Amino acid sequence: MKAIWYEKQGAASDVLTLGERPEPQPAPGEVAVTVQASGVNPSDVKMRGGARGPMAVPLQIPHSDGAGIIKAVGEGVDPARLGERVWLYNAAYRRSGGSCAETCVLPASQAVPLPDQISVKAGAALGIPAMTAHRALFCNDGVAGKSVLVTGGAGAVGHSAIQIAKWAGAETIITTVSSAAKAAIAMAAGADHVINYRQQDVVEAVKAATDGAGVDHIVEVELGGNLAQSAQLIAEHGTIAWYGSESSREPAFPAYPLMFRNVSLQGIFLYSITAAQRDAAIADITSALEAGLLRPLIDSVWSLEDTVKAHERVESGERSGAVIVQPGGAG
Ligand SMILES: NC(=O)c1ccc[n+]([C@@H]2O[C@H](COP(=O)([O-])OP(=O)(O)OC[C@H]3O[C@@H](n4cnc5c(N)ncnc54)[C@H](OP(=O)(O)O)[C@@H]3O)[C@@H](O)[C@H]2O)c1
């Protein structure tokens, strides 16, 4: 099969290799999937670049997310799954065989049925973005009837968070963005209020949108960079669920403002959520897809030969939505 792989960490153009690899066969409990779309996430490029510690395996076919069709099943897997359209998660997490190849073999539970109306490109944008968004929204009794602030609402996770919050019955969804183009994306996803955090006073704007009460729940892409403002706009008994803190890794902590309001801080690390949390995310994501309320945004689509460019696109920070590689060519 054709695949991309690396055997040492470094810049995409230095370490990513395109070539032929042996066709993998499913072991008991596994499925082999013809990969039609492979999703590139920040986690994949950070792992390749070395920013997430050393390699877990000697040879890495990258990308945890993907989508395609089951073409073989291992012993113990229902043969009725042959031909099933599926989306994949955690394919490259502590495993050699990621989705950036014509065939991906992985445990059957990591190949989730993809509703008919959802494209494989969208399917390849669910694993990390939608599941992270779901966990960040549901870590503390969910968001039904609550006011929610999603920072970075045009990002891959943020965009999914707006849509899933809507599906989950959030009362008010507020989001922050940095441009008019990103504001349009966030509005289309279902945000009720969009704040340009580079031009507006976010605390004042959130207070105005919530009659002064502040928000019950924050889905936070940048904990450290936004913590001082979050401490002023979170409501009593609110939750800050954060999944990133790139610009400020050891932020100053406004302890008393948060304590006086009984605020919970919940870190989210998708790869190690519990099986029950993962099952709940899959069930809810499937329901939101079927209801037409979750439609991942696609930024760009690349051939397998252009995987280096796909990685560089993610690293540029300029994308809005998922970056997809097509291992089997355009389809
Ligand atoms: N913990 C986990 O399990 C987990 C899971 C998924 C992703 N992540 C991490 O989360 C980060 C985002 O991932 P992604 O795939 O969503 O990336 P993305 O598509 O690039 O989105 C990031 C968004 O955040 C916005 N942003 C950056 N700083 C901001 C700030 N201070 N306030 C508001 N918005 C801000 C960016 O837009 P502007 O710069 O234009 O504002 C961009 O729209 C990455 O660092 C990734 O590694 C962690």
The ligand as an ORCA input file, in Angstrom:
! r2SCAN-3c Opt
* xyz 0 1
  N      -6.274     18.727     24.966
  C      -6.737     18.053     23.915
  O      -7.163     16.889     24.008
  C      -6.769     18.757     22.595
  C      -7.614     18.285     21.572
  C      -7.676     19.016     20.384
  C      -6.856     20.134     20.196
  N      -6.019     20.506     21.200
  C      -5.167     21.699     21.054
  O      -6.038     22.806     20.975
  C      -5.506     23.773     20.106
  C      -6.541     24.123     19.030
  O      -6.787     22.996     18.209
  P      -7.686     23.148     16.904
  O      -7.550     21.903     16.143
  O      -9.039     23.639     17.241
  O      -6.846     24.303     16.160
  P      -7.325     25.441     15.135
  O      -8.308     24.888     14.175
  O      -6.070     26.049     14.621
  O      -8.116     26.474     16.042
  C      -7.547     27.249     17.043
  C      -8.383     28.510     17.129
  O      -8.111     29.195     18.330
  C      -8.123     30.584     18.048
  N      -7.397     31.270     19.112
  C      -6.075     31.245     19.372
  N      -5.810     31.969     20.477
  C      -6.995     32.452     20.923
  C      -7.390     33.253     22.018
  N      -6.495     33.734     22.901
  N      -8.695     33.535     22.183
  C      -9.611     33.063     21.323
  N      -9.298     32.295     20.254
  C      -8.009     32.002     20.059
  C      -7.506     30.687     16.653
  O      -7.918     31.778     15.914
  P      -7.257     33.211     16.006
  O      -5.792     33.018     16.307
  O      -7.514     33.832     14.682
  O      -8.003     33.823     17.101
  C      -8.114     29.458     15.975
  O      -9.354     29.767     15.359
  C      -4.196     23.191     19.566
  O      -3.130     23.681     20.342
  C      -4.357     21.714     19.781
  O      -3.121     21.043     19.909
  C      -5.957     19.858     22.384
*
